[in-house]
Amino acid sequence: MTDQKIRILLVEDHALTRVGIKTVLKREADFDVAGEASNGEEAVAQADALKPDIILMDVGMPVLDGIQASRKIVESGNEAKIIMLTQHDNDQDILASLAAGASGYCLKDVEAPRLYMAIRTVHSGDAWLDSAIAGKVLKLYSKAPVSTPEGKPPEKANSAVVETESSQSQAAEATSLQPEKRSFEPDRPYAEPLSPRELEVLTLIVDGLSNQQISDRLFISLPTTKTHVRNILNKLAVDDRTQAAVHAMRRGIV
């Protein structure tokens, strides 16, 4: 057994908030704040240079937001576990964060002991969600049943541990919230396969972008974007963007 500390990269664009979180973390003997970053671009560079165990990542930041930064870090092969630490609890940010590879989602008003538990839980290989967040995610997932070819039953999700505010212990059983990524297969049982452009739009929906942001990113008009979104909803047989994002993640489309 070793006394090695958990090395943490703190990513937060507000200097005073960053100082406050750092002060709270320094109270724990097994934590080491190995580095800091004030935007997503710096976070990607620091993650590569420092190879931290845990990254506490803000969502809304300049240059590169936390969701985009998380995706880049995960895709680079970095083994750091990412916990989103944010004020936002809207569905799109939560889903986009999980799709980007985050292992935890914590609100900034969390009490210090709960933050400590979240860090240790994620570091041990489990997932962590605040109770309100866990409830929202599980509710969203329940709205998107998985259909499979030839009437086969859906694949069972891997077992994971999700922490909630009501937990008295440090672990509780729950369904895995990070489905395995798979490449898109045109012969999946949709009324019509998604076009390459629709796949691009769906990926940006999962990333949490609005229609206007998608238009700006892809250099297309807003009406064209709305048409693509409407076609995606029709082809996936879902009612809204949130269900489309959940469906995309569960089926491994993006």
VEXDREN-743730 format. One line per 2 residues: number of its first residue (from 1); their letters; for each residue y, x, z of N, C-alpha, C. Coordinates in steps of 0.02 Angstrom, whole numbers, plus 50000, padded with zeros to 5 digits. Layout:
<rotors>
NUM> A> Y/X/Z/Y/X/Z/Y/X/Z | ... $
</rotors>
This chain:
<rotors>
1> MT> 49940/50043/50000/50000/50000/50000/50062/50044/50000 | 50114/50024/49961/50175/50064/49958/50234/50025/49984 $
3> DQ> 50287/50062/49999/50349/50031/50023/50400/50030/49967 | 50377/50031/49905/50422/50033/49848/50465/49970/49846 $
5> KI> 50529/49979/49834/50575/49922/49833/50574/49885/49766 | 50595/49823/49768/50603/49783/49708/50670/49801/49677 $
7> RI> 50669/49830/49618/50730/49852/49585/50760/49794/49545 | 50823/49779/49559/50855/49719/49531/50915/49738/49488 $
9> LL> 50919/49708/49429/50979/49712/49387/51017/49647/49395 | 51080/49652/49417/51122/49593/49429/51169/49583/49370 $
11> VE> 51163/49526/49337/51204/49511/49278/51248/49451/49292 | 51313/49462/49297/51361/49409/49315/51430/49430/49290 $
13> DH> 51464/49386/49254/51528/49405/49224/51586/49401/49272 | 51580/49364/49327/51635/49360/49376/51626/49414/49429 $
15> AL> 51674/49459/49433/51668/49517/49477/51658/49498/49550 | 51697/49449/49574/51692/49430/49645/51624/49399/49661 $
17> TR> 51600/49358/49615/51534/49328/49625/51480/49382/49625 | 51488/49430/49581/51440/49485/49577/51439/49525/49642 $
19> VG> 51498/49538/49670/51502/49575/49733/51468/49535/49789 | 51480/49469/49790/51451/49427/49842/51375/49426/49839 $
21> IK> 51348/49418/49779/51275/49417/49771/51246/49485/49790 | 51279/49538/49769/51255/49606/49784/51253/49617/49860 $
23> TV> 51305/49593/49894/51308/49599/49967/51250/49563/50001 | 51235/49503/49976/51180/49464/50003/51113/49499/49991 $
25> LK> 51104/49528/49932/51041/49561/49916/51031/49624/49957 | 51084/49658/49973/51079/49721/50010/51056/49711/50082 $
27> RE> 51055/49649/50105/51032/49635/50173/50957/49645/50180 | 50922/49642/50124/50849/49646/50126/50825/49717/50112 $
29> AD> 50784/49743/50156/50763/49813/50152/50720/49827/50090 | 50686/49775/50063/50642/49787/50006/50677/49775/49939 $
31> FD> 50743/49764/49940/50780/49754/49878/50824/49815/49863 | 50827/49833/49799/50871/49887/49777/50909/49862/49715 $
33> VA> 50975/49852/49722/51016/49832/49664/51026/49894/49621 | 50984/49902/49571/50982/49963/49531/51039/49967/49480 $
35> GE> 51067/49909/49462/51121/49909/49412/51155/49842/49407 | 51212/49841/49373/51251/49780/49364/51274/49776/49291 $
37> AS> 51286/49714/49269/51312/49703/49201/51358/49642/49204 | 51409/49643/49162/51458/49588/49162/51453/49543/49102 $
39> NG> 51407/49558/49055/51395/49513/48999/51325/49526/48972 | 51303/49483/48926/51235/49488/48901/51220/49551/48864 $
41> EE> 51268/49576/48827/51258/49638/48789/51245/49697/48836 | 51285/49701/48889/51275/49753/48939/51207/49744/48973 $
43> AV> 51187/49682/48984/51123/49668/49017/51065/49695/48976 | 51067/49686/48910/51014/49710/48866/51011/49786/48870 $
45> AQ> 51069/49819/48868/51071/49892/48872/51046/49918/48939 | 51069/49885/48993/51049/49907/49060/50975/49895/49073 $
47> AD> 50950/49840/49048/50879/49825/49056/50836/49879/49023 | 50858/49902/48965/50822/49954/48929/50827/50021/48965 $
49> AL> 50886/50036/48992/50897/50101/49024/50866/50105/49094 | 50870/50050/49132/50849/50052/49202/50778/50029/49215 $
51> KP> 50751/49989/49169/50684/49961/49177/50676/49929/49247 | 50718/49880/49264/50714/49848/49329/50652/49804/49335 $
53> DI> 50637/49785/49397/50581/49739/49408/50603/49667/49397 | 50664/49652/49420/50692/49584/49417/50762/49587/49387 $
55> IL> 50778/49538/49345/50846/49530/49319/50872/49463/49342 | 50925/49463/49381/50960/49401/49399/51012/49390/49345 $
57> MD> 51003/49338/49305/51043/49329/49244/51085/49265/49247 | 51151/49273/49240/51195/49216/49233/51185/49186/49163 $
59> VG> 51198/49122/49154/51190/49090/49089/51253/49097/49047 | 51310/49073/49073/51371/49072/49034/51410/49137/49041 $
61> MP> 51407/49179/48989/51442/49243/48990/51472/49258/48922 | 51523/49301/48920/51553/49321/48856/51508/49370/48818 $
63> VL> 51526/49382/48755/51493/49429/48710/51423/49405/48691 | 51380/49398/48740/51312/49373/48729/51293/49334/48791 $
65> DG> 51274/49271/48783/51259/49232/48843/51191/49251/48873 | 51177/49226/48933/51117/49245/48968/51053/49226/48934 $
67> IQ> 51054/49169/48899/50994/49147/48864/50978/49193/48805 | 51029/49210/48766/51019/49255/48710/50998/49324/48735 $
69> AS> 51030/49347/48789/51013/49413/48817/50940/49413/48841 | 50920/49359/48874/50851/49355/48899/50801/49359/48841 $
71> RK> 50816/49324/48788/50771/49324/48730/50765/49395/48702 | 50821/49430/48696/50820/49499/48670/50779/49545/48715 $
73> IV> 50789/49538/48780/50754/49581/48828/50679/49569/48825 | 50659/49506/48823/50588/49489/48820/50557/49513/48754 $
75> ES> 50592/49502/48699/50566/49522/48634/50561/49597/48626 | 50600/49635/48666/50598/49708/48662/50536/49736/48696 $
77> GN> 50500/49694/48732/50441/49717/48767/50454/49739/48839 | 50516/49731/48861/50534/49749/48929/50494/49705/48978 $
79> EA> 50466/49735/49030/50423/49698/49076/50461/49668/49135 | 50527/49674/49136/50566/49645/49190/50557/49569/49191 $
81> KI> 50554/49540/49251/50550/49467/49259/50622/49441/49266 | 50638/49388/49231/50706/49362/49229/50712/49298/49269 $
83> IM> 50761/49296/49313/50778/49235/49350/50848/49214/49331 | 50855/49155/49303/50921/49130/49286/50955/49107/49351 $
85> LT> 51014/49133/49364/51052/49115/49424/51118/49086/49400 | 51125/49020/49404/51180/48988/49369/51204/48925/49405 $
87> QH> 51262/48901/49385/51288/48838/49411/51263/48778/49371 | 51233/48791/49313/51216/48738/49267/51145/48712/49278 $
89> DN> 51138/48646/49280/51071/48617/49285/51058/48567/49229 | 51095/48576/49172/51084/48529/49117/51019/48545/49081 $
91> DQ> 50991/48495/49049/50924/48500/49019/50921/48556/48967 | 50972/48560/48925/50970/48608/48870/50967/48680/48895 $
93> DI> 51008/48696/48946/51008/48764/48974/50941/48780/49006 | 50913/48732/49042/50848/48743/49075/50794/48757/49023 $
95> LA> 50789/48713/48973/50737/48721/48923/50747/48785/48882 | 50809/48799/48864/50823/48859/48825/50806/48922/48865 $
97> SL> 50820/48921/48930/50805/48979/48972/50730/48991/48976 | 50691/48938/48986/50619/48944/48989/50591/48967/48922 $
99> AA> 50619/48940/48868/50596/48960/48801/50612/49033/48788 | 50666/49057/48817/50686/49127/48806/50644/49176/48847 $
101> GA> 50603/49150/48893/50558/49193/48930/50574/49201/49003 | 50622/49163/49029/50639/49168/49100/50580/49145/49143 $
103> SG> 50571/49179/49200/50517/49161/49246/50542/49119/49305 | 50608/49111/49309/50635/49072/49364/50703/49043/49346 $
105> YC> 50722/48990/49380/50787/48957/49368/50814/48936/49436 | 50868/48968/49457/50896/48958/49524/50970/48940/49518 $
107> LK> 50992/48891/49556/51063/48873/49556/51101/48919/49604 | 51165/48932/49588/51204/48980/49627/51219/48958/49698 $
109> DV> 51211/48893/49711/51224/48870/49779/51161/48876/49824 | 51110/48910/49799/51049/48920/49837/51064/48960/49900 $
111> EA> 51031/48944/49955/51040/48982/50017/51005/49049/50010 | 51033/49099/50044/51008/49167/50038/50932/49173/50048 $
113> PR> 50903/49142/50100/50831/49149/50110/50790/49123/50051 | 50815/49069/50019/50781/49042/49961/50786/49089/49901 $
115> LY> 50844/49123/49894/50852/49171/49840/50804/49230/49851 | 50799/49253/49913/50752/49307/49928/50681/49287/49909 $
117> MA> 50663/49225/49927/50596/49201/49913/50584/49196/49838 | 50636/49174/49802/50630/49168/49729/50616/49236/49698 $
119> IR> 50653/49286/49720/50645/49354/49692/50574/49380/49707 | 50553/49373/49769/50486/49399/49787/50430/49360/49752 $
121> TV> 50440/49295/49744/50390/49254/49711/50382/49273/49638 | 50439/49279/49602/50437/49298/49531/50410/49369/49524 $
123> HS> 50430/49414/49569/50406/49483/49566/50330/49486/49573 | 50302/49439/49611/50229/49439/49622/50192/49409/49562 $
125> GD> 50229/49383/49513/50196/49357/49453/50196/49282/49447 | 50227/49246/49495/50230/49174/49491/50297/49151/49463 $
127> AW> 50302/49086/49449/50364/49056/49425/50402/49025/49483 | 50467/49017/49475/50508/48987/49527/50558/48939/49495 $
129> LD> 50560/48878/49521/50612/48830/49503/50635/48795/49565 | 50701/48785/49572/50726/48742/49626/50696/48673/49619 $
131> SA> 50690/48636/49673/50656/48571/49671/50688/48524/49620 | 50754/48520/49619/50788/48475/49572/50773/48496/49500 $
133> IA> 50772/48561/49488/50757/48587/49421/50685/48573/49402 | 50639/48585/49449/50568/48573/49435/50556/48500/49417 $
135> GK> 50589/48455/49454/50581/48384/49439/50605/48366/49370 | 50662/48395/49349/50689/48381/49283/50642/48407/49228 $
137> VL> 50617/48468/49238/50574/48498/49187/50509/48460/49180 | 50477/48444/49236/50414/48408/49232/50423/48339/49202 $
139> KL> 50480/48308/49216/50494/48242/49187/50503/48248/49111 | 50538/48301/49090/50549/48312/49018/50483/48325/48983 $
141> YS> 50440/48366/49014/50376/48381/48983/50332/48319/48978 | 50338/48275/49026/50296/48215/49026/50316/48168/48970 $
143> KA> 50376/48176/48943/50399/48133/48888/50373/48156/48820 | 50344/48215/48818/50323/48242/48753/50248/48255/48751 $
145> PV> 50207/48203/48744/50135/48213/48742/50114/48256/48683 | 50062/48295/48692/50038/48339/48639/49986/48303/48597 $
147> ST> 49996/48301/48532/49946/48274/48487/49911/48332/48454 | 49846/48325/48442/49807/48380/48413/49765/48355/48355 $
149> PE> 49747/48400/48309/49708/48379/48251/49639/48354/48271 | 49613/48308/48230/49544/48283/48237/49529/48254/48305 $
151> GK> 49582/48229/48340/49571/48196/48404/49551/48241/48460 | 49558/48307/48451/49539/48353/48504/49586/48347/48563 $
153> PP> 49562/48355/48624/49607/48351/48682/49655/48409/48682 | 49716/48401/48709/49765/48455/48711/49740/48512/48753 $
155> EK> 49763/48573/48735/49745/48632/48774/49775/48627/48843 | 49737/48649/48893/49763/48649/48961/49810/48706/48970 $
157> AN> 49867/48692/49003/49915/48745/49017/49887/48790/49071 | 49908/48854/49068/49887/48901/49119/49915/48880/49186 $
159> SA> 49878/48893/49239/49901/48876/49306/49954/48925/49328 | 50005/48901/49361/50059/48944/49385/50083/48917/49451 $
161> VV> 50125/48956/49485/50153/48934/49548/50227/48921/49539 | 50249/48862/49560/50319/48844/49555/50345/48828/49624 $
163> ET> 50398/48862/49644/50427/48851/49710/50476/48793/49707 | 50477/48750/49758/50525/48697/49764/50557/48698/49832 $
165> ES> 50613/48664/49838/50650/48664/49901/50608/48634/49958 | 50561/48590/49941/50522/48557/49993/50462/48599/50014 $
167> SQ> 50450/48656/49981/50392/48697/49998/50400/48727/50067 | 50348/48724/50107/50348/48756/50171/50315/48824/50166 $
169> SQ> 50273/48833/50117/50242/48898/50105/50278/48932/50048 | 50257/48992/50029/50291/49030/49977/50262/49016/49908 $
171> AA> 50214/48969/49903/50186/48954/49838/50161/48883/49836 | 50166/48851/49777/50140/48783/49768/50113/48778/49697 $
173> EA> 50057/48741/49689/50027/48738/49623/50067/48691/49578 | 50073/48711/49515/50107/48668/49465/50084/48689/49397 $
175> TS> 50102/48649/49347/50084/48665/49279/50127/48722/49253 | 50099/48766/49213/50137/48821/49185/50194/48794/49143 $
177> LQ> 50253/48825/49148/50311/48802/49112/50328/48847/49053 | 50286/48897/49039/50300/48942/48984/50239/48945/48938 $
179> PE> 50235/48898/48891/50177/48896/48847/50174/48958/48802 | 50114/48974/48781/50104/49032/48738/50138/49022/48671 $
181> KR> 50172/49074/48647/50205/49070/48582/50153/49075/48527 | 50159/49031/48475/50115/49035/48418/50157/49027/48356 $
183> SF> 50134/49056/48301/50170/49049/48239/50163/48979/48212 | 50213/48956/48174/50212/48889/48146/50161/48884/48090 $
185> EP> 50121/48832/48090/50071/48821/48039/50088/48757/48001 | 50098/48762/47935/50119/48704/47896/50071/48646/47899 $
187> DR> 50005/48659/47913/49958/48604/47911/49950/48568/47977 | 49996/48582/48025/49993/48544/48088/50006/48471/48073 $
189> PY> 49982/48425/48115/49983/48354/48098/50051/48321/48106 | 50099/48340/48064/50163/48306/48062/50165/48264/47999 $
191> AE> 50208/48214/47998/50216/48173/47938/50236/48218/47879 | 50277/48267/47894/50301/48315/47844/50313/48380/47880 $
193> PL> 50295/48437/47850/50310/48501/47883/50386/48514/47884 | 50409/48550/47934/50480/48567/47937/50496/48620/47885 $
195> SP> 50554/48613/47854/50575/48662/47805/50599/48725/47841 | 50606/48781/47806/50632/48843/47837/50699/48832/47871 $
197> RE> 50743/48794/47840/50809/48782/47870/50803/48738/47932 | 50758/48689/47930/50748/48646/47989/50718/48686/48047 $
199> LE> 50676/48734/48031/50650/48778/48084/50705/48819/48116 | 50752/48843/48074/50810/48879/48100/50850/48835/48147 $
201> VL> 50863/48774/48126/50903/48727/48166/50866/48711/48231 | 50800/48700/48227/50760/48685/48286/50761/48743/48336 $
203> TL> 50758/48803/48311/50761/48862/48354/50827/48864/48392 | 50882/48847/48359/50947/48847/48391/50954/48789/48440 $
205> IV> 50921/48733/48426/50920/48678/48474/50885/48700/48538 | 50829/48735/48531/50793/48761/48589/50836/48810/48628 $
207> DG> 50878/48847/48591/50924/48895/48624/50981/48861/48659 | 50987/48795/48651/51038/48758/48686/51104/48749/48649 $
209> LS> 51106/48765/48584/51168/48759/48547/51183/48687/48527 | 51247/48670/48526/51269/48604/48504/51268/48602/48427 $
211> NQ> 51278/48542/48399/51280/48535/48326/51335/48578/48296 | 51393/48579/48328/51449/48619/48301/51432/48694/48304 $
213> QI> 51402/48715/48359/51383/48786/48365/51330/48805/48313 | 51284/48759/48300/51233/48772/48249/51266/48778/48180 $
215> SD> 51314/48734/48167/51350/48736/48103/51385/48803/48095 | 51418/48826/48148/51453/48890/48145/51405/48948/48136 $
217> RL> 51348/48945/48171/51300/49000/48168/51268/49006/48098 | 51253/48948/48068/51218/48948/48003/51265/48941/47944 $
219> FI> 51330/48936/47958/51381/48929/47905/51367/48869/47861 | 51354/48813/47893/51345/48750/47857/51391/48698/47889 $
221> SL> 51402/48643/47853/51448/48591/47878/51416/48553/47935 | 51458/48521/47976/51433/48481/48032/51390/48423/48008 $
223> PT> 51412/48386/47955/51369/48331/47930/51300/48356/47907 | 51299/48416/47877/51234/48444/47855/51190/48459/47915 $
225> TK> 51220/48487/47967/51183/48501/48029/51155/48437/48058 | 51196/48385/48061/51173/48321/48089/51115/48292/48048 $
227> TH> 51117/48302/47983/51062/48279/47940/50998/48316/47956 | 51004/48383/47964/50946/48423/47981/50916/48401/48048 $
229> VR> 50960/48389/48098/50937/48368/48164/50901/48301/48159 | 50931/48255/48122/50900/48189/48114/50831/48195/48080 $
231> NI> 50826/48237/48030/50761/48247/47996/50710/48278/48043 | 50732/48325/48085/50687/48357/48133/50659/48306/48182 $
233> LN> 50703/48263/48208/50682/48212/48256/50632/48164/48223 | 50645/48146/48161/50599/48101/48125/50531/48133/48114 $
235> KL> 50532/48197/48092/50469/48231/48077/50427/48245/48139 | 50461/48259/48195/50425/48272/48257/50410/48208/48296 $
237> AV> 50437/48152/48272/50426/48087/48304/50449/48088/48376 | 50510/48113/48386/50540/48113/48453/50607/48077/48450 $
239> DD> 50634/48061/48508/50694/48019/48510/50760/48058/48515 | 50757/48119/48542/50820/48156/48551/50808/48231/48548 $
241> RT> 50863/48269/48553/50860/48342/48547/50820/48373/48603 | 50826/48345/48663/50789/48374/48720/50714/48368/48709 $
243> QA> 50691/48309/48687/50620/48301/48673/50598/48346/48616 | 50642/48356/48567/50625/48402/48512/50615/48473/48537 $
245> AV> 50658/48494/48583/50653/48562/48612/50589/48570/48651 | 50573/48519/48693/50511/48522/48732/50451/48524/48685 $
247> HA> 50451/48481/48635/50396/48476/48587/50387/48543/48552 | 50442/48574/48532/50439/48637/48496/50408/48692/48539 $
249> MR> 50427/48693/48603/50400/48745/48648/50326/48733/48663 | 50308/48670/48674/50239/48655/48692/50192/48667/48634 $
251> RG> 50216/48654/48573/50173/48662/48514/50178/48733/48484 | 50224/48774/48511/50230/48842/48485/50261/48845/48416 $
253> IV> 50303/48795/48399/50334/48794/48333/50386/48849/48325 | 50422/48863/48379/50473/48916/48376/50459/48967/48431 $
</rotors>
